[in-house]
Amino acid sequence: MSALDARVGETRLITPVIREVSLMPVNGTLPAFSAGSHVQLHLPNGKRNAYSLLSDPGDTSHYRIAVRQQAQSRGGSRYVHEQLQTGDQLKISSPANLFPLHSTARLHVLIAAGIGITPFLAYCTELLRRGAAFELHYAYRAGLSDAYVEVLREQLGEHLHLYESSARRLDLGQLLGHRPLGTHVYACGPQSLLDALREQSLALGWPAARVHWEAFAAPEPGVPFVVELARSGRQVAVGAEQSLLEALESAGVELPNLCRGGVCGQCRTPYLKGDVEHRDLFLAHEERASSLMPCVSRGCGSPILLDI
Amino acid sequence: MTLIFKPAETYRDDFSFRNSPAAIARFPFPFPEDAYMYSVNIEPAVSRDPGSVFEHSFDVDEHYLSEMAERARVLERDPERCLVMPHMAQAAWDLLEMLMEHLAGDYPQHFLLERNGTAWRWQNLAMGIDQSFTFGDADSLPCEPLEYITRQMQGDFALLDQRDGDLFMDAGMVTCPADWSLRFDAGMSFKQWHSPVPMANQMGIFERALKFLLNIQVGHPVRRLNWTLTINPRLDTSPETFHEWGSDRGSVTPDNVGSLVHLRVELQHMARLPRSNAVLFSIRTYLISMEELVSNPAWGRRLHRVLRDLPDAIADYKGMTRYRQTLVDWLRQFDPEA
């Protein structure tokens, strides 16, 4: 996977838990991207996390991302909050899009909760540029995850619907009901929101092809474990705060990957034996007997023998 | 390698198209073995072999001016060979940007691009074009952006919209197709527009190819070769003009087979377009007569074996059934062991 060189531009704390970071090209410009794209940040501590690009997709002079400090951080978000400095150089992946706008939608209904607003900031810029019909429904906590409320109010006018958690509940049933043909709904937020969306849209008869979602894709820590590579006989140790994918990369084993959060399926790896705690959202139940997603899943008992 | 454009040649009527020895030497002969079967023969489109058709993403060769004149002629008769559905407007700009960047970077003696924000100036010295325009503003160009740039680039171009886990043929410029029609395929999904291809679907080829194409990432284009045969050096073998060329297949004789029959090779290049998330599928077509081809003894020998042993269904799909035996008989003289 080729990576781009980037320099950290302005970083600013926009709520007590959210830091926005600008990424500048080291020379020339950055590639253009489509709304909904993300990049992977290759942090100096060996962590690689994927973050949605929130800046104007047409602007190749810089990218912007926003990182929420995670209580359960494995060192990625903590590094961005505590150590990353303006002027630092790091590698980022080329933008990739696992959450694109649907080109033939007649009406786009966007639902964001908390830091799940980030892909929709790029969406809104793009949809305004196209003059498309859309609504943004944004649920947040005042003073904590309300980073972009003011900007959006100014930019979106009546496209914007706000749900401050103590004042107004986001009612998915109401929001999804009585929508015209050709409506697509997109959601980004915690798993509880995505589960509710799937349940409600199914109950209301929405075709699955018109319901799009992006999970907060990030590995979570666990206990250390060891894997063996069947073809070379090598052993690779995985630390508590490391993902199996990161441990393999540190050992010089590169696997294709995009989301690094158990969603896209790119890093699917066959295994021959061992106890696996599957943490992905990609593999079907029967596929889990012989495949695992090293970006999120971990060993949890007898040693894993990877078929690579 | 210095690129020199040949004087105007024709791909119709008197068929004056010929390859120079240098063009024959760089012809992308598509057979790695003595037998042919479908495969997903895709490789990363990285630059290799300076001077070859694989050096640049978008190859310009000695036939450039003739091919652009041929495209203009086809469009004059049938403007609908270029099609851009409304939701593909952004992908059209993506293509314009990609082609201008590559041409200006790879052939700076013929193409120049100056950019200042959205104020762009494009010079195509080969065609005498000097155009200032605003990137993103279609009214600042003489015509729609996909049409504008592909009137200046050899080969056909299809832009595929990615949605619903599939690809849809929603825009393109197709004036030199190997018997397929953009107008007919417009709006179709990947498997729908491939449905005429025999055998490959049952082999699972399209399943794998689609999955692969859906995952093409920005900055990581891929390419493959495909091939067929064409009577006369005719670029526009489209269904729309079948009445003009279909009967040529009956005109092949042992005496004219060497000059009449051409191997037609498509260098297909697939790339992710960054702004629109669409997939570019470009098809750069190379023609070589049998007489030109057998000037390379290894090619003559191998082509004989490939065509002799080709499954009938594939030969039929490629439209060579009527003259296949005549051609194989003629090629046999170049295969000493046959």
Contacts between the chains, C-beta under 8 A, distances in Angstrom:
chain1	res1	chain2	res2	distance
A	2	B	219	6.3
A	2	B	220	7.3
A	31	B	218	5.6
A	31	B	219	6.6
A	31	B	274	5.2
A	32	B	94	7.8
A	32	B	97	7.8
A	32	B	274	4.3
A	32	B	275	4.7
A	33	B	218	7.3
A	33	B	274	5.7
A	33	B	275	7.3
A	34	B	274	6.7
A	34	B	275	5.9
A	34	B	276	6.1
A	34	B	277	3.9
A	36	B	277	7.9
A	37	B	277	7.9
A	57	B	275	6.5
A	58	B	136	7.7
A	58	B	275	6.9
A	94	B	217	6.2
A	94	B	218	4.7
A	94	B	219	4.6
A	94	B	220	7.7
A	95	B	218	6.0
A	95	B	274	7.1
A	96	B	217	5.3
A	96	B	218	6.9
A	97	B	277	5.1
A	100	B	162	7.0
A	100	B	163	7.7
A	100	B	277	4.8
A	102	B	163	5.4
A	102	B	164	7.9
A	103	B	87	4.2
A	103	B	88	7.7
A	103	B	161	5.3
A	103	B	163	5.8
A	103	B	170	8.0
A	104	B	87	5.9
A	104	B	161	8.0
A	104	B	163	6.8
A	209	B	164	5.1
A	258	B	217	7.7
A	266	B	215	7.2
